[in-house]
Amino acid sequence: MVSMLCTNFQQEGEKTVIFSELARRYIKETGKKVLILTHRIELCAQTSKMLDGFDVDNYIINSDVKELEVDNHHDCFVAMVETLNNRLSDEALGFDNLGLVIIDEAHYNSFTKLFKFFDKCFLLGVTATPLSSNASLPMKDNYDELLTGEPIPSLIEKDVLARAETHCINVGLGSLKVGISGDYTVKSSEVLYSNDDMQEKLFKAYEEKAKGKKTLIFNNGIQTSKEVYYTFKSKGYDIRHLDNKCNKQERAEILAWFKVTPNAILTSVSILTTGFDEPTVDVIILNRATKSLTLYYQMIGRGSRWLKEKTTFSIIDLGNNVARFGLWESELDWHNIFLNPDKYLESILSLFSIQ
């Protein structure tokens, strides 16, 4: 089995466009079928819609699909990892003439348990950051080769990505604790970022650097996000709160409001780091600290879409994240990170220990 990993897809839409075109060409040139794996149900629908735009006949394998006949007539399948794992383990699915498996957001480790079912297929992982979400399971153990796209500075020069204006507000992070995931715990983050001093620091940063602009705020905890909502609401600002406990209807309503409101402020918890593409976002506020390079790029990437009327966007960092990872637009040696993830993570730990 030959497998490769593609990186530097800095926009959600761009990544899906590219692998949809790859799927179309593969089907046309080989006559074989394609399977695309995602980690969230929302991404299944988005991927299927994109494939439709490329005239790729596709079929979503969701929880309602209990079995699949081997002689089905579809060229491409889209499935969420957990659903597919259950069906394959029960031998309820059969893929006839399957040649290519594309793994979206390949840095997540939930996909690797499926690889044994596709040992005769070509595996292609796509991600903006080829650094595993689990440090004990490096991506180099599952992917043979890394292919990198154009670096961010080049994409900025070509007006593919907007130019970032970065503002860093120093925050004392000594009270934060690291959990088993390797990132800061929600509990310790809630204590720090929900207090009055941090709320005031956030509000002051917004008024000085982002006032009147469409703003997306990322937090590491529901209580923190709600405190942000109450703080801004009490000052008369138009703001909404979104987390994974909001139902589908609430989420759709909030995102529709955010899309059409020029000075909207949306405070959220993780839910918008993937599968969300709103080009009109002007400001990204990192109201949290993270030790995840992937999350750092995902959060900032929500504001990086270039438009004729939006050639720059702002980053406001209240988690010392820029000091930890460098500027978003800085070039990284992805091949070295891919091959030596432990050394890279150690360097991050060493750097942060002296801050």
N, C-alpha and C positions, 0 to 999 in steps of 0.2 A: 504493500500500500504506500502510495506517495501522498503526502499531505503538505499543504502550505498554509501560511497565515498571512493575510493582507492587513496592513495597518494604515494609519493616517487618514481615516475617513472621519473628518471633523464635524460633519453635519449628518443628522439622522437621514434626511432625504437623499443625500449624496450616496451614502453607503448602500441604501436599498436600490437606488437607480442602477448602480454599478453591478451589484450581484444579480439583479433582475435581467440586465442585458447579457451577463455571462450565462445565465440559465437559458435565455432564448437562443444564444449562439450555440451552446453545447447541445441542446435538443436538436437544432437544425442540422448541425454538422456531424453528429454521431448517431442520431436516431434513438439515443437512450434517454431515460427519464431522470428527473432531478427531484431531490428532497431538500427542503429548506427547514431548518430547525430554529425555533425561537424559545425564549424563556418566559415570555408573557403572552397571555391570550390577546391583548390589544395589538401586539406586534404581528400576530398571525393575520388579523384583518387588514392591517396596513400593508403588509407584504403582499397579500393576495390582490389587493387593489392596485398596487404598483405593477404586479405581474400582468394583470388585466390590461394595463396601459401599454404593455409591451407585446400584447397579443399572445401571451403564454397561457395555454389552457391549464388551469390549476384547480386544486381541490384541497379544502381545509380539513384536516383530521382533528376534530375536536372531541369533547367528551360524549357527544351524541353518536359518534361513529364507533360502533362496537366491533365491526369487522370490515375487511376490504378484500374483495375478490382479486385474485391474481391477475385475471384478464381484464382489469379495468382499462378505460380508454383515456385516462388523463395523462398529460405529459409531465406535470409537475405537482408536487404535494407540499403543503405547508402544515407544520405540526408543532405544538408545544412539547417540550421535552418530556414532562411528566406523563402526559397523556399517551405519547408514543411509546414510552418505556413500558407502561402498563399493557398496552396492546401487543407489543412485540414479545413481552415476557409470557403473555397468555397465548402466543402464536395465533392471534386473531387477525393479524395483518399479513399480507403478502405483497411484496413489491416486485413486479415483473420487469426485467430489463432496466433496473436502476443502476446508473453509472456515476452520478455526482451527488454528494451530500454537502450542502452549504450550511455552516453553523454561524448564525448571527450572534453578535456580542460574545465572541468565542472565549473571552477571558473568564467567563463564568464556568465553574467546574461541573455543573450539573449535567453537561453534555457528555462527558467522557464515559459515563456508564452505558451509553448507546453505541459507542464505537465498535464493540464486539459484534454487533449485528450487521455492520457494514464493512467488514474486513476486505471485501473485494471491490469496494468503491473508492473513488477519488474523494478525499475530504478537503474542503476549503473552509477555513475559519476566517471571519472578518471581524475586525475590532479597531477602535481608535488607539487602544493601548494594549500591546501584547505582554501584559503583566498579569499573571493569574490572580484571581480574587482570593485564592488560598495559597499562602506562601509555601506550604508543604507539598503542593502539587504544581510545579512549574510547567508552563506551557511547552517548553522544549521537550518534555517527556512525551507529549502527544502529537506535536507537529514537527515535521522534519526540516522545514525551510521557512524563512521569513522573507516576505516581499514587502517592501515599504513604498508608499506613495510619495507624493511631493511633500516637503516639509511645510509647516505653517507659514513661515516668512514668504515662501514662494507663492503660496495660495493667496496671501494678502496682497502681494504685488500684482497678481493677476485678477484682482477684484473678485475672487471666489469667497474669501473670508474678509470680514470687517477688521479694521485695525483697532486694537485694544488700548484703552487708556486706563492704566492700573493705579489704584489708590489703596495704600496699605495702612491700616490702623493697628498699631501694636496692641496686643492683648496678652495679659498674663495667664498662661495656661497651666500653671503648676498644679492646679486642683484636678485636672483631667486624669482619668484612669483609662488604661488600655485593657480591652476585653479579649476574649479568646479568638475573636476574628482578626485581631491585630490592629483594629482601629479604636478610636476613643469611644467609650461606652455612652449610651444614650443617657443613662442616669447621671453620670458626672457632668455631661454636657448640659443637661437640663438645669442642674444646680447653678452652673456658671452663667449660662446665657439667658436664663429667666430672671436673674436678679435685676434690680432697678438700675444699677450702674451700667450694666451691659445694654439694657434697653435704651438708656439715655445715650450711650455711645453710638448705638445703631441709628437712633433717630437723628442725632446730630450729623452723622456721616451722610445720611440720606438727604437732609436739608441742604448740606453744603455741596454735595457732589451729584445728586440725582433728582432733585425736586422737579416735579412736572414731567418726568420721563417715565416711560413704561418700564416697570421694575419687577424683577423676579428675585425673591429672597429664599435662600436655601438654609434650612435649620436641621439640627440633629435631634429632633424630639417634638412630639405633638404639642406638649405643654408650652415649649418655647415658642413655637409658631403661633399658638393662640395668644400668648402674651404679646407677641409682636403685633398681632391683629388688634388687640385691645389698646395697645400703646398708640398706634397710628390712628385708629378709629376715634379715640378720645381727642385727638388733635384735629379732627375734621377731615382726614384723608380718605379717599376712596380705595378701600383695601378688602381683599377676600383671603380666606384661609382654606387650604386644600391638603388633605392627607389621605392615606389609604383606607380610612374608615368612611369616607364619603362614598355614597352609592353612585352608580353609573349616571343617573339623571343629574345629581348634584354636580358631579365632575363636568359633565357636558355643559351645564348652564354656566358654571364658573369660567370654564375655558372659552366659551362663546363671549362672555362679558369681557374677559381679558383681551380677546382678539380685537374687539371693536372700540375699546376704551383707551384713548391715547395716553392718559396719565395714570393708568391702572397700576396698582401695587398688588402683587400676589405673593403671599407667604406660604411656603410649602415644606413638606418633609419627604425628601427622597423620591417621591412618586414621579417627578417630572425630569429625572436625570436621563431616562431613556424613553424612546417612543413618543417624544413630544417635540414638535417642530413649529415654533411660532417666530417667523422671521423679524417681526416688528419689535422684539424685546430690545430695549436700549441699555438697560443696566442689569448686571448680575451682582447680587450681594451674597457673599459667602459668610453667613452669620453662624459659622461653625468652623471647627478645625477638623481636618481629616489626615490620616496617614496613608490614604489610598490615592496613588497617582491616577488611577483610572477614574475614580470619583471626581477628582480635581478637574480633569479634562472634560468629563461629562457635564458637570455643572456649568463651567465656563462656556462650553460649546453651545449651550442653549441660547447664548446671546451673540454668537459669532457670525450669523448669517449676513452676507452682504446684500444690500439693496441699493438701488440708485439713490434713494432718499436716506439711506443709512449706511455710510461708509465707515463709521466708527461706532464702538460701543464701550461702555465703562464696566470695569470690574472693581468692586469695593470688597476688600479682604479684611475680615475681622477674626481671622483664625490663624494668622501667621503662616498661611499656606504658601504664599509666594516665596517667603524666606525658605520654606522647606523644599519646594519643588522647582523654584525658578519661575521666571515670567512665562505665561501661557504661550507666547509666541517664540520662545527660545527653542533652538533645535536640540533634540535629544538623540543620543546614539542608541536607537532602538535595537539594533542588532546586538549590541553589548548587553542591554537590559534583558533581551530575550534569552541570550546564552548564559548570562550570569545574574539572574534575578536576586540571588542571595546577597551578592556583593552590593548591588544597587540598594536593596532594602537596608543593609547594614550602614551604608553611607548616609541614608536618610535619618536613621536612628542616631548616628553619631553627630550629624549636623544639628539635629533638634536637641540633643542632650546638652549642648553648650549655649542654647538660646536662653 
